[in-house]
Amino acid sequence: MSAPLPSALRTRFLKYIKEGLSGRAAAARLKVSPATGARWARQIRTRGHAEPSIQGRPPGSGKLAAYRGFIEELVAQDPDITLFELRDALAEAEGVDVHHSSIAKLLTRLGFTYKKSRWSPPSGDAHGSGNSVPSG
């Protein structure tokens, strides 16, 4: 999906509508399509503005959202677990069939990183392990 047209353009469109122009006439002045002008004019009438709506799925929803804790627990138990093993464990325990790349995306969103052959949990310490030896 393409990016929405700029808010400055929408603001100028709103100004033209308030001056009494039709949606098509305002669209012609701003060199946008008549369909866009009609759609923006309808949005102004119903919502009071023509700002773009939020695009995409809301965060936290999706097929794996309900199984997040289960997947985190499996990775905590065995950091060397593969995506295919995670997929199979999820299918066996919960009856959910997903592609392994969906599990990888979830783990990435949760802050896990993949280094060589191991899923590493997100670190709260910027220096790595958090184990420091006092100098003295």
N, CA, C and O atoms as CSV, one atom per row, in Angstrom:
chain,resi,resn,atom,element,x,y,z
A,1,MET,N,N,0.841,-1.167,0.000
A,1,MET,CA,C,0.000,0.000,0.000
A,1,MET,C,C,0.893,1.239,0.000
A,1,MET,O,O,1.901,1.286,0.704
A,2,SER,N,N,0.522,2.224,-0.780
A,2,SER,CA,C,1.344,3.421,-0.891
A,2,SER,C,C,1.138,4.333,0.313
A,2,SER,O,O,0.172,4.189,1.063
A,3,ALA,N,N,2.046,5.254,0.480
A,3,ALA,CA,C,1.968,6.202,1.582
A,3,ALA,C,C,0.849,7.210,1.323
A,3,ALA,O,O,0.575,7.536,0.168
A,4,PRO,N,N,0.200,7.707,2.372
A,4,PRO,CA,C,-0.845,8.699,2.180
A,4,PRO,C,C,-0.275,10.025,1.679
A,4,PRO,O,O,0.897,10.331,1.901
A,5,LEU,N,N,-1.107,10.799,1.011
A,5,LEU,CA,C,-0.680,12.117,0.548
A,5,LEU,C,C,-0.424,13.019,1.758
A,5,LEU,O,O,-1.018,12.812,2.816
A,6,PRO,N,N,0.439,14.001,1.616
A,6,PRO,CA,C,0.869,14.822,2.760
A,6,PRO,C,C,-0.272,15.572,3.443
A,6,PRO,O,O,-1.278,15.923,2.825
A,7,SER,N,N,-0.080,15.803,4.732
A,7,SER,CA,C,-1.086,16.526,5.517
A,7,SER,C,C,-1.231,17.969,5.053
A,7,SER,O,O,-2.321,18.535,5.134
A,8,ALA,N,N,-0.143,18.575,4.565
A,8,ALA,CA,C,-0.219,19.964,4.086
A,8,ALA,C,C,-1.178,20.052,2.897
A,8,ALA,O,O,-1.941,21.011,2.782
A,9,LEU,N,N,-1.139,19.064,2.025
A,9,LEU,CA,C,-2.046,19.038,0.873
A,9,LEU,C,C,-3.494,18.875,1.353
A,9,LEU,O,O,-4.408,19.510,0.826
A,10,ARG,N,N,-3.681,18.033,2.338
A,10,ARG,CA,C,-5.023,17.822,2.881
A,10,ARG,C,C,-5.537,19.082,3.576
A,10,ARG,O,O,-6.730,19.377,3.521
A,11,THR,N,N,-4.649,19.820,4.225
A,11,THR,CA,C,-5.029,21.064,4.887
A,11,THR,C,C,-5.464,22.108,3.851
A,11,THR,O,O,-6.460,22.806,4.047
A,12,ARG,N,N,-4.722,22.207,2.764
A,12,ARG,CA,C,-5.108,23.134,1.686
A,12,ARG,C,C,-6.450,22.719,1.089
A,12,ARG,O,O,-7.280,23.567,0.761
A,13,PHE,N,N,-6.660,21.403,0.949
A,13,PHE,CA,C,-7.941,20.904,0.436
A,13,PHE,C,C,-9.077,21.326,1.368
A,13,PHE,O,O,-10.121,21.787,0.907
A,14,LEU,N,N,-8.874,21.168,2.676
A,14,LEU,CA,C,-9.890,21.554,3.656
A,14,LEU,C,C,-10.205,23.046,3.547
A,14,LEU,O,O,-11.365,23.446,3.652
A,15,LYS,N,N,-9.165,23.876,3.336
A,15,LYS,CA,C,-9.366,25.323,3.193
A,15,LYS,C,C,-10.252,25.614,1.979
A,15,LYS,O,O,-11.149,26.455,2.049
A,16,TYR,N,N,-10.000,24.918,0.866
A,16,TYR,CA,C,-10.817,25.117,-0.339
A,16,TYR,C,C,-12.264,24.693,-0.110
A,16,TYR,O,O,-13.185,25.353,-0.590
A,17,ILE,N,N,-12.468,23.615,0.607
A,17,ILE,CA,C,-13.829,23.143,0.890
A,17,ILE,C,C,-14.558,24.169,1.760
A,17,ILE,O,O,-15.734,24.456,1.534
A,18,LYS,N,N,-13.853,24.723,2.759
A,18,LYS,CA,C,-14.461,25.735,3.630
A,18,LYS,C,C,-14.782,27.011,2.868
A,18,LYS,O,O,-15.691,27.750,3.245
A,19,GLU,N,N,-14.026,27.279,1.778
A,19,GLU,CA,C,-14.315,28.447,0.939
A,19,GLU,C,C,-15.513,28.218,0.041
A,19,GLU,O,O,-15.991,29.148,-0.609
A,20,GLY,N,N,-16.003,26.984,-0.003
A,20,GLY,CA,C,-17.210,26.700,-0.774
A,20,GLY,C,C,-17.001,25.904,-2.050
A,20,GLY,O,O,-17.961,25.653,-2.778
A,21,LEU,N,N,-15.782,25.503,-2.339
A,21,LEU,CA,C,-15.549,24.684,-3.530
A,21,LEU,C,C,-16.051,23.267,-3.306
A,21,LEU,O,O,-16.118,22.780,-2.177
A,22,SER,N,N,-16.399,22.624,-4.401
A,22,SER,CA,C,-16.774,21.206,-4.312
A,22,SER,C,C,-15.509,20.369,-4.179
A,22,SER,O,O,-14.400,20.864,-4.381
A,23,GLY,N,N,-15.686,19.115,-3.843
A,23,GLY,CA,C,-14.548,18.212,-3.726
A,23,GLY,C,C,-13.798,18.068,-5.036
A,23,GLY,O,O,-12.567,18.031,-5.050
A,24,ARG,N,N,-14.536,17.986,-6.143
A,24,ARG,CA,C,-13.895,17.869,-7.457
A,24,ARG,C,C,-13.137,19.126,-7.841
A,24,ARG,O,O,-12.043,19.049,-8.400
A,25,ALA,N,N,-13.713,20.283,-7.543
A,25,ALA,CA,C,-13.056,21.552,-7.889
A,25,ALA,C,C,-11.795,21.746,-7.054
A,25,ALA,O,O,-10.767,22.185,-7.569
A,26,ALA,N,N,-11.875,21.422,-5.780
A,26,ALA,CA,C,-10.697,21.528,-4.915
A,26,ALA,C,C,-9.619,20.554,-5.369
A,26,ALA,O,O,-8.433,20.882,-5.344
A,27,ALA,N,N,-10.023,19.360,-5.782
A,27,ALA,CA,C,-9.064,18.361,-6.267
A,27,ALA,C,C,-8.395,18.843,-7.546
A,27,ALA,O,O,-7.197,18.632,-7.732
A,28,ALA,N,N,-9.150,19.488,-8.428
A,28,ALA,CA,C,-8.582,19.996,-9.678
A,28,ALA,C,C,-7.536,21.083,-9.383
A,28,ALA,O,O,-6.495,21.133,-10.038
A,29,ARG,N,N,-7.809,21.946,-8.402
A,29,ARG,CA,C,-6.841,22.989,-8.052
A,29,ARG,C,C,-5.546,22.404,-7.483
A,29,ARG,O,O,-4.460,22.932,-7.721
A,30,LEU,N,N,-5.673,21.326,-6.741
A,30,LEU,CA,C,-4.498,20.713,-6.114
A,30,LEU,C,C,-3.870,19.623,-6.977
A,30,LEU,O,O,-2.872,19.011,-6.597
A,31,LYS,N,N,-4.471,19.391,-8.145
A,31,LYS,CA,C,-3.965,18.399,-9.096
A,31,LYS,C,C,-3.911,16.998,-8.499
A,31,LYS,O,O,-2.929,16.273,-8.659
A,32,VAL,N,N,-4.998,16.632,-7.801
A,32,VAL,CA,C,-5.189,15.248,-7.367
A,32,VAL,C,C,-6.415,14.727,-8.105
A,32,VAL,O,O,-7.162,15.507,-8.696
A,33,SER,N,N,-6.625,13.433,-8.074
A,33,SER,CA,C,-7.713,12.850,-8.853
A,33,SER,C,C,-9.074,13.282,-8.307
A,33,SER,O,O,-9.217,13.550,-7.114
A,34,PRO,N,N,-10.070,13.344,-9.192
A,34,PRO,CA,C,-11.423,13.687,-8.734
A,34,PRO,C,C,-11.959,12.694,-7.704
A,34,PRO,O,O,-12.704,13.075,-6.802
A,35,ALA,N,N,-11.585,11.432,-7.838
A,35,ALA,CA,C,-12.037,10.421,-6.873
A,35,ALA,C,C,-11.465,10.723,-5.484
A,35,ALA,O,O,-12.158,10.577,-4.477
A,36,THR,N,N,-10.196,11.144,-5.436
A,36,THR,CA,C,-9.586,11.512,-4.157
A,36,THR,C,C,-10.296,12.728,-3.577
A,36,THR,O,O,-10.560,12.776,-2.376
A,37,GLY,N,N,-10.604,13.701,-4.410
A,37,GLY,CA,C,-11.328,14.884,-3.942
A,37,GLY,C,C,-12.690,14.530,-3.379
A,37,GLY,O,O,-13.084,15.053,-2.337
A,38,ALA,N,N,-13.412,13.652,-4.052
A,38,ALA,CA,C,-14.727,13.241,-3.565
A,38,ALA,C,C,-14.596,12.485,-2.241
A,38,ALA,O,O,-15.398,12.677,-1.327
A,39,ARG,N,N,-13.580,11.627,-2.148
A,39,ARG,CA,C,-13.382,10.847,-0.921
A,39,ARG,C,C,-13.008,11.766,0.241
A,39,ARG,O,O,-13.546,11.618,1.338
A,40,TRP,N,N,-12.097,12.709,0.018
A,40,TRP,CA,C,-11.713,13.637,1.070
A,40,TRP,C,C,-12.876,14.528,1.488
A,40,TRP,O,O,-13.049,14.808,2.674
A,41,ALA,N,N,-13.670,14.972,0.527
A,41,ALA,CA,C,-14.835,15.813,0.847
A,41,ALA,C,C,-15.825,15.026,1.715
A,41,ALA,O,O,-16.397,15.578,2.655
A,42,ARG,N,N,-16.025,13.756,1.408
A,42,ARG,CA,C,-16.918,12.913,2.213
A,42,ARG,C,C,-16.351,12.753,3.632
A,42,ARG,O,O,-17.100,12.791,4.609
A,43,GLN,N,N,-15.027,12.575,3.740
A,43,GLN,CA,C,-14.412,12.448,5.061
A,43,GLN,C,C,-14.568,13.731,5.865
A,43,GLN,O,O,-14.796,13.687,7.074
A,44,ILE,N,N,-14.446,14.860,5.203
A,44,ILE,CA,C,-14.616,16.142,5.899
A,44,ILE,C,C,-16.045,16.285,6.400
A,44,ILE,O,O,-16.271,16.754,7.515
A,45,ARG,N,N,-17.017,15.880,5.574
A,45,ARG,CA,C,-18.416,15.966,5.996
A,45,ARG,C,C,-18.715,15.043,7.170
A,45,ARG,O,O,-19.455,15.421,8.077
A,46,THR,N,N,-18.144,13.825,7.167
A,46,THR,CA,C,-18.489,12.849,8.205
A,46,THR,C,C,-17.596,12.942,9.448
A,46,THR,O,O,-18.080,12.805,10.571
A,47,ARG,N,N,-16.300,13.175,9.247
A,47,ARG,CA,C,-15.358,13.168,10.375
A,47,ARG,C,C,-14.872,14.555,10.762
A,47,ARG,O,O,-14.342,14.742,11.857
A,48,GLY,N,N,-15.047,15.527,9.879
A,48,GLY,CA,C,-14.576,16.876,10.163
A,48,GLY,C,C,-13.151,17.139,9.716
A,48,GLY,O,O,-12.661,18.260,9.851
A,49,HIS,N,N,-12.481,16.138,9.192
A,49,HIS,CA,C,-11.114,16.291,8.696
A,49,HIS,C,C,-10.867,15.228,7.635
A,49,HIS,O,O,-11.643,14.287,7.472
A,50,ALA,N,N,-9.758,15.411,6.917
A,50,ALA,CA,C,-9.401,14.453,5.870
A,50,ALA,C,C,-8.045,13.818,6.140
A,50,ALA,O,O,-7.352,13.411,5.208
A,51,GLU,N,N,-7.664,13.731,7.412
A,51,GLU,CA,C,-6.383,13.110,7.759
A,51,GLU,C,C,-6.445,11.614,7.458
A,51,GLU,O,O,-7.507,11.000,7.560
A,52,PRO,N,N,-5.319,11.037,7.090
A,52,PRO,CA,C,-5.323,9.617,6.728
A,52,PRO,C,C,-5.603,8.722,7.931
A,52,PRO,O,O,-5.247,9.046,9.064
A,53,SER,N,N,-6.239,7.607,7.664
A,53,SER,CA,C,-6.498,6.614,8.705
A,53,SER,C,C,-5.223,5.819,8.954
A,53,SER,O,O,-4.324,5.793,8.114
A,54,ILE,N,N,-5.154,5.184,10.093
A,54,ILE,CA,C,-4.011,4.341,10.416
A,54,ILE,C,C,-4.042,3.120,9.510
A,54,ILE,O,O,-5.085,2.492,9.329
A,55,GLN,N,N,-2.880,2.791,8.939
A,55,GLN,CA,C,-2.796,1.658,8.029
A,55,GLN,C,C,-2.258,0.443,8.752
A,55,GLN,O,O,-1.511,0.560,9.724
A,56,GLY,N,N,-2.640,-0.713,8.276
A,56,GLY,CA,C,-2.081,-1.957,8.783
A,56,GLY,C,C,-2.849,-2.529,9.953
A,56,GLY,O,O,-3.798,-1.934,10.465
A,57,ARG,N,N,-2.411,-3.687,10.351
A,57,ARG,CA,C,-3.018,-4.400,11.463
A,57,ARG,C,C,-2.571,-3.766,12.774
A,57,ARG,O,O,-1.418,-3.356,12.903
A,58,PRO,N,N,-3.482,-3.683,13.755
A,58,PRO,CA,C,-3.067,-3.115,15.041
A,58,PRO,C,C,-2.020,-3.996,15.709
A,58,PRO,O,O,-2.076,-5.220,15.585
A,59,PRO,N,N,-1.064,-3.392,16.417
A,59,PRO,CA,C,-0.019,-4.192,17.060
A,59,PRO,C,C,-0.612,-5.110,18.119
A,59,PRO,O,O,-1.578,-4.767,18.800
A,60,GLY,N,N,-0.006,-6.286,18.238
A,60,GLY,CA,C,-0.452,-7.243,19.241
A,60,GLY,C,C,-1.526,-8.186,18.760
A,60,GLY,O,O,-1.920,-9.094,19.492
A,61,SER,N,N,-2.008,-7.997,17.550
A,61,SER,CA,C,-2.999,-8.917,17.021
A,61,SER,C,C,-2.316,-9.806,15.999
A,61,SER,O,O,-1.209,-9.516,15.546
A,62,GLY,N,N,-2.959,-10.846,15.654
A,62,GLY,CA,C,-2.390,-11.775,14.699
A,62,GLY,C,C,-2.535,-13.194,15.196
A,62,GLY,O,O,-2.971,-13.434,16.322
A,63,LYS,N,N,-2.171,-14.109,14.361
A,63,LYS,CA,C,-2.374,-15.515,14.656
A,63,LYS,C,C,-1.558,-15.991,15.852
A,63,LYS,O,O,-2.020,-16.844,16.610
A,64,LEU,N,N,-0.357,-15.458,16.033
A,64,LEU,CA,C,0.536,-15.935,17.085
A,64,LEU,C,C,0.445,-15.138,18.380
A,64,LEU,O,O,1.120,-15.487,19.348
A,65,ALA,N,N,-0.352,-14.097,18.434
A,65,ALA,CA,C,-0.422,-13.252,19.628
A,65,ALA,C,C,-0.820,-14.053,20.864
A,65,ALA,O,O,-0.287,-13.820,21.949
A,66,ALA,N,N,-1.736,-14.981,20.715
A,66,ALA,CA,C,-2.204,-15.769,21.857
A,66,ALA,C,C,-1.163,-16.782,22.331
A,66,ALA,O,O,-1.262,-17.284,23.451
A,67,TYR,N,N,-0.177,-17.087,21.507
A,67,TYR,CA,C,0.805,-18.122,21.824
A,67,TYR,C,C,2.182,-17.535,22.120
A,67,TYR,O,O,3.176,-18.260,22.156
A,68,ARG,N,N,2.236,-16.250,22.328
A,68,ARG,CA,C,3.509,-15.566,22.569
A,68,ARG,C,C,4.237,-16.151,23.782
A,68,ARG,O,O,5.427,-16.455,23.705
A,69,GLY,N,N,3.531,-16.306,24.886
A,69,GLY,CA,C,4.142,-16.844,26.099
A,69,GLY,C,C,4.646,-18.257,25.906
A,69,GLY,O,O,5.711,-18.617,26.408
A,70,PHE,N,N,3.885,-19.059,25.184
A,70,PHE,CA,C,4.279,-20.442,24.920
A,70,PHE,C,C,5.585,-20.487,24.132
A,70,PHE,O,O,6.478,-21.275,24.445
A,71,ILE,N,N,5.691,-19.653,23.125
A,71,ILE,CA,C,6.904,-19.627,22.298
A,71,ILE,C,C,8.092,-19.105,23.100
A,71,ILE,O,O,9.196,-19.639,22.997
A,72,GLU,N,N,7.868,-18.061,23.900
A,72,GLU,CA,C,8.951,-17.540,24.743
A,72,GLU,C,C,9.447,-18.601,25.725
A,72,GLU,O,O,10.647,-18.708,25.978
A,73,GLU,N,N,8.522,-19.378,26.273
A,73,GLU,CA,C,8.898,-20.433,27.214
A,73,GLU,C,C,9.729,-21.517,26.527
A,73,GLU,O,O,10.716,-21.998,27.084
A,74,LEU,N,N,9.329,-21.893,25.323
A,74,LEU,CA,C,10.090,-22.902,24.592
A,74,LEU,C,C,11.515,-22.427,24.302
A,74,LEU,O,O,12.471,-23.192,24.433
A,75,VAL,N,N,11.647,-21.173,23.911
A,75,VAL,CA,C,12.976,-20.631,23.615
A,75,VAL,C,C,13.801,-20.522,24.889
A,75,VAL,O,O,15.011,-20.746,24.862
A,76,ALA,N,N,13.162,-20.179,26.008
A,76,ALA,CA,C,13.888,-20.083,27.272
A,76,ALA,C,C,14.388,-21.461,27.722
A,76,ALA,O,O,15.483,-21.582,28.271
A,77,GLN,N,N,13.579,-22.492,27.483
A,77,GLN,CA,C,13.971,-23.839,27.869
A,77,GLN,C,C,15.121,-24.354,27.018
A,77,GLN,O,O,16.028,-25.013,27.526
A,78,ASP,N,N,15.087,-24.055,25.726
A,78,ASP,CA,C,16.118,-24.551,24.815
A,78,ASP,C,C,16.498,-23.438,23.841
A,78,ASP,O,O,15.854,-23.286,22.802
A,79,PRO,N,N,17.536,-22.655,24.158
A,79,PRO,CA,C,17.929,-21.556,23.270
A,79,PRO,C,C,18.402,-22.022,21.890
A,79,PRO,O,O,18.442,-21.223,20.954
A,80,ASP,N,N,18.763,-23.306,21.750
A,80,ASP,CA,C,19.220,-23.826,20.459
A,80,ASP,C,C,18.082,-24.357,19.592
A,80,ASP,O,O,18.341,-24.959,18.550
A,81,ILE,N,N,16.846,-24.151,19.992
A,81,ILE,CA,C,15.700,-24.673,19.244
A,81,ILE,C,C,15.608,-23.980,17.889
A,81,ILE,O,O,15.851,-22.779,17.774
A,82,THR,N,N,15.258,-24.747,16.876
A,82,THR,CA,C,15.135,-24.191,15.530
A,82,THR,C,C,13.722,-23.694,15.292
A,82,THR,O,O,12.800,-24.023,16.039
A,83,LEU,N,N,13.560,-22.897,14.242
A,83,LEU,CA,C,12.227,-22.407,13.887
A,83,LEU,C,C,11.299,-23.556,13.520
A,83,LEU,O,O,10.109,-23.528,13.835
A,84,PHE,N,N,11.849,-24.566,12.853
A,84,PHE,CA,C,11.029,-25.705,12.458
A,84,PHE,C,C,10.578,-26.493,13.690
A,84,PHE,O,O,9.449,-26.982,13.738
A,85,GLU,N,N,11.462,-26.616,14.683
A,85,GLU,CA,C,11.081,-27.300,15.924
A,85,GLU,C,C,10.032,-26.488,16.683
A,85,GLU,O,O,9.111,-27.061,17.264
A,86,LEU,N,N,10.161,-25.179,16.684
A,86,LEU,CA,C,9.142,-24.325,17.303
A,86,LEU,C,C,7.801,-24.484,16.597
A,86,LEU,O,O,6.757,-24.599,17.238
A,87,ARG,N,N,7.847,-24.490,15.277
A,87,ARG,CA,C,6.620,-24.655,14.496
A,87,ARG,C,C,5.950,-25.983,14.816
A,87,ARG,O,O,4.736,-26.039,15.013
A,88,ASP,N,N,6.744,-27.062,14.868
A,88,ASP,CA,C,6.188,-28.384,15.138
A,88,ASP,C,C,5.648,-28.485,16.566
A,88,ASP,O,O,4.607,-29.102,16.789
A,89,ALA,N,N,6.345,-27.887,17.528
A,89,ALA,CA,C,5.891,-27.907,18.916
A,89,ALA,C,C,4.580,-27.146,19.067
A,89,ALA,O,O,3.694,-27.572,19.808
A,90,LEU,N,N,4.457,-26.033,18.375
A,90,LEU,CA,C,3.223,-25.249,18.419
A,90,LEU,C,C,2.069,-26.024,17.793
A,90,LEU,O,O,0.952,-26.009,18.310
A,91,ALA,N,N,2.337,-26.692,16.694
A,91,ALA,CA,C,1.293,-27.492,16.036
A,91,ALA,C,C,0.870,-28.666,16.913
A,91,ALA,O,O,-0.315,-28.989,16.991
A,92,GLU,N,N,1.834,-29.304,17.572
A,92,GLU,CA,C,1.528,-30.465,18.400
A,92,GLU,C,C,0.790,-30.085,19.676
A,92,GLU,O,O,-0.192,-30.729,20.047
A,93,ALA,N,N,1.264,-29.039,20.347
A,93,ALA,CA,C,0.695,-28.665,21.644
A,93,ALA,C,C,-0.604,-27.873,21.522
A,93,ALA,O,O,-1.527,-28.070,22.313
A,94,GLU,N,N,-0.679,-26.982,20.542
A,94,GLU,CA,C,-1.824,-26.072,20.458
A,94,GLU,C,C,-2.699,-26.306,19.229
A,94,GLU,O,O,-3.805,-25.771,19.140
A,95,GLY,N,N,-2.210,-27.098,18.288
A,95,GLY,CA,C,-2.984,-27.348,17.068
A,95,GLY,C,C,-2.983,-26.179,16.096
A,95,GLY,O,O,-3.906,-26.038,15.294
A,96,VAL,N,N,-1.955,-25.340,16.159
A,96,VAL,CA,C,-1.876,-24.156,15.304
A,96,VAL,C,C,-0.825,-24.390,14.229
A,96,VAL,O,O,0.329,-24.685,14.540
A,97,ASP,N,N,-1.215,-24.260,12.970
A,97,ASP,CA,C,-0.283,-24.412,11.861
A,97,ASP,C,C,0.108,-23.036,11.343
A,97,ASP,O,O,-0.735,-22.288,10.847
A,98,VAL,N,N,1.395,-22.705,11.460
A,98,VAL,CA,C,1.919,-21.437,10.965
A,98,VAL,C,C,3.207,-21.695,10.211
A,98,VAL,O,O,3.832,-22.744,10.368
A,99,HIS,N,N,3.591,-20.759,9.414
A,99,HIS,CA,C,4.857,-20.846,8.689
A,99,HIS,C,C,5.979,-20.460,9.645
A,99,HIS,O,O,5.799,-19.609,10.516
A,100,HIS,N,N,7.125,-21.084,9.477
A,100,HIS,CA,C,8.241,-20.809,10.385
A,100,HIS,C,C,8.692,-19.351,10.329
A,100,HIS,O,O,9.215,-18.829,11.314
A,101,SER,N,N,8.497,-18.693,9.197
A,101,SER,CA,C,8.904,-17.289,9.101
A,101,SER,C,C,8.035,-16.395,9.986
A,101,SER,O,O,8.495,-15.348,10.441
A,102,SER,N,N,6.782,-16.795,10.235
A,102,SER,CA,C,5.923,-16.026,11.143
A,102,SER,C,C,6.453,-16.096,12.562
A,102,SER,O,O,6.389,-15.116,13.304
A,103,ILE,N,N,6.972,-17.246,12.937
A,103,ILE,CA,C,7.569,-17.390,14.267
A,103,ILE,C,C,8.830,-16.535,14.357
A,103,ILE,O,O,9.079,-15.902,15.383
A,104,ALA,N,N,9.622,-16.514,13.295
A,104,ALA,CA,C,10.837,-15.695,13.278
A,104,ALA,C,C,10.496,-14.217,13.426
A,104,ALA,O,O,11.189,-13.495,14.143
A,105,LYS,N,N,9.442,-13.758,12.763
A,105,LYS,CA,C,9.030,-12.359,12.878
A,105,LYS,C,C,8.581,-12.033,14.295
A,105,LYS,O,O,8.887,-10.962,14.821
A,106,LEU,N,N,7.845,-12.971,14.917
A,106,LEU,CA,C,7.412,-12.758,16.295
A,106,LEU,C,C,8.615,-12.662,17.227
A,106,LEU,O,O,8.679,-11.767,18.070
A,107,LEU,N,N,9.557,-13.569,17.081
A,107,LEU,CA,C,10.750,-13.546,17.932
A,107,LEU,C,C,11.547,-12.256,17.740
A,107,LEU,O,O,12.087,-11.710,18.702
A,108,THR,N,N,11.619,-11.777,16.517
A,108,THR,CA,C,12.322,-10.523,16.239
A,108,THR,C,C,11.605,-9.352,16.909
A,108,THR,O,O,12.254,-8.485,17.494
A,109,ARG,N,N,10.270,-9.319,16.828
A,109,ARG,CA,C,9.500,-8.258,17.480
A,109,ARG,C,C,9.664,-8.300,18.992
A,109,ARG,O,O,9.620,-7.261,19.651
A,110,LEU,N,N,9.852,-9.487,19.540
A,110,LEU,CA,C,10.032,-9.633,20.985
A,110,LEU,C,C,11.440,-9.258,21.427
A,110,LEU,O,O,11.718,-9.194,22.625
A,111,GLY,N,N,12.329,-9.012,20.472
A,111,GLY,CA,C,13.673,-8.576,20.799
A,111,GLY,C,C,14.716,-9.669,20.766
A,111,GLY,O,O,15.876,-9.422,21.094
A,112,PHE,N,N,14.329,-10.877,20.377
A,112,PHE,CA,C,15.301,-11.953,20.278
A,112,PHE,C,C,16.146,-11.748,19.030
A,112,PHE,O,O,15.666,-11.247,18.014
A,113,THR,N,N,17.394,-12.138,19.121
A,113,THR,CA,C,18.281,-12.052,17.964
A,113,THR,C,C,18.829,-13.431,17.664
A,113,THR,O,O,18.961,-14.266,18.559
A,114,TYR,N,N,19.145,-13.662,16.413
A,114,TYR,CA,C,19.658,-14.950,15.981
A,114,TYR,C,C,21.146,-14.815,15.721
A,114,TYR,O,O,21.569,-14.105,14.809
A,115,LYS,N,N,21.918,-15.493,16.518
A,115,LYS,CA,C,23.373,-15.481,16.365
A,115,LYS,C,C,23.820,-16.912,16.137
A,115,LYS,O,O,23.656,-17.764,17.010
A,116,LYS,N,N,24.371,-17.174,14.994
A,116,LYS,CA,C,24.880,-18.488,14.609
A,116,LYS,C,C,23.820,-19.557,14.821
A,116,LYS,O,O,22.937,-19.683,13.973
A,117,SER,N,N,23.849,-20.331,15.892
A,117,SER,CA,C,22.889,-21.424,16.044
A,117,SER,C,C,22.051,-21.269,17.309
A,117,SER,O,O,21.652,-22.271,17.901
A,118,ARG,N,N,21.778,-20.047,17.736
A,118,ARG,CA,C,21.114,-19.882,19.017
A,118,ARG,C,C,20.229,-18.629,19.016
A,118,ARG,O,O,20.625,-17.582,18.505
A,119,TRP,N,N,19.041,-18.748,19.588
A,119,TRP,CA,C,18.179,-17.587,19.797
A,119,TRP,C,C,18.575,-16.988,21.130
A,119,TRP,O,O,18.508,-17.659,22.160
A,120,SER,N,N,18.981,-15.754,21.120
A,120,SER,CA,C,19.399,-15.083,22.349
A,120,SER,C,C,18.282,-14.180,22.828
A,120,SER,O,O,17.684,-13.450,22.039
A,121,PRO,N,N,17.996,-14.229,24.146
A,121,PRO,CA,C,16.947,-13.344,24.666
A,121,PRO,C,C,17.407,-11.902,24.624
A,121,PRO,O,O,18.606,-11.623,24.595
A,122,PRO,N,N,16.448,-10.983,24.621
A,122,PRO,CA,C,16.826,-9.574,24.602
A,122,PRO,C,C,17.603,-9.239,25.872
A,122,PRO,O,O,17.240,-9.675,26.965
A,123,SER,N,N,18.654,-8.476,25.723
A,123,SER,CA,C,19.465,-8.118,26.883
A,123,SER,C,C,19.053,-6.754,27.385
A,123,SER,O,O,18.797,-5.841,26.600
A,124,GLY,N,N,18.991,-6.621,28.692
A,124,GLY,CA,C,18.659,-5.337,29.298
A,124,GLY,C,C,19.896,-4.496,29.494
A,124,GLY,O,O,19.809,-3.293,29.741
A,125,ASP,N,N,21.056,-5.131,29.383
A,125,ASP,CA,C,22.319,-4.442,29.592
A,125,ASP,C,C,22.966,-4.156,28.249
A,125,ASP,O,O,23.041,-5.041,27.397
A,126,ALA,N,N,23.427,-2.953,28.054
A,126,ALA,CA,C,24.014,-2.571,26.774
A,126,ALA,C,C,25.381,-3.192,26.573
A,126,ALA,O,O,25.892,-3.211,25.453
A,127,HIS,N,N,25.990,-3.709,27.653
A,127,HIS,CA,C,27.339,-4.263,27.540
A,127,HIS,C,C,27.357,-5.759,27.374
A,127,HIS,O,O,28.438,-6.348,27.374
A,128,GLY,N,N,26.248,-6.390,27.235
A,128,GLY,CA,C,26.245,-7.832,26.988
A,128,GLY,C,C,25.699,-8.614,28.157
A,128,GLY,O,O,24.515,-8.495,28.474
A,129,SER,N,N,26.534,-9.416,28.813
A,129,SER,CA,C,26.070,-10.387,29.785
A,129,SER,C,C,25.587,-9.764,31.087
A,129,SER,O,O,24.771,-10.369,31.783
A,130,GLY,N,N,26.056,-8.599,31.429
A,130,GLY,CA,C,25.654,-7.986,32.672
A,130,GLY,C,C,26.537,-8.427,33.832
A,130,GLY,O,O,26.424,-7.880,34.929
A,131,ASN,N,N,27.409,-9.400,33.614
A,131,ASN,CA,C,28.332,-9.840,34.648
A,131,ASN,C,C,29.542,-8.928,34.621
A,131,ASN,O,O,30.307,-8.924,33.657
A,132,SER,N,N,29.708,-8.170,35.661
A,132,SER,CA,C,30.866,-7.277,35.699
A,132,SER,C,C,31.701,-7.589,36.909
A,132,SER,O,O,31.184,-7.933,37.972
A,133,VAL,N,N,32.973,-7.466,36.740
A,133,VAL,CA,C,33.922,-7.697,37.817
A,133,VAL,C,C,34.328,-6.336,38.351
A,133,VAL,O,O,34.794,-5.481,37.598
A,134,PRO,N,N,34.149,-6.132,39.668
A,134,PRO,CA,C,34.511,-4.813,40.214
A,134,PRO,C,C,36.014,-4.594,40.102
A,134,PRO,O,O,36.808,-5.490,40.388
A,135,SER,N,N,36.381,-3.423,39.693
A,135,SER,CA,C,37.800,-3.103,39.601
A,135,SER,C,C,38.267,-2.562,40.946
A,135,SER,O,O,37.527,-1.865,41.640
A,136,GLY,N,N,39.452,-2.879,41.287
A,136,GLY,CA,C,39.845,-2.340,42.554
A,136,GLY,C,C,41.042,-2.913,43.072
A,136,GLY,O,O,41.488,-2.536,44.156
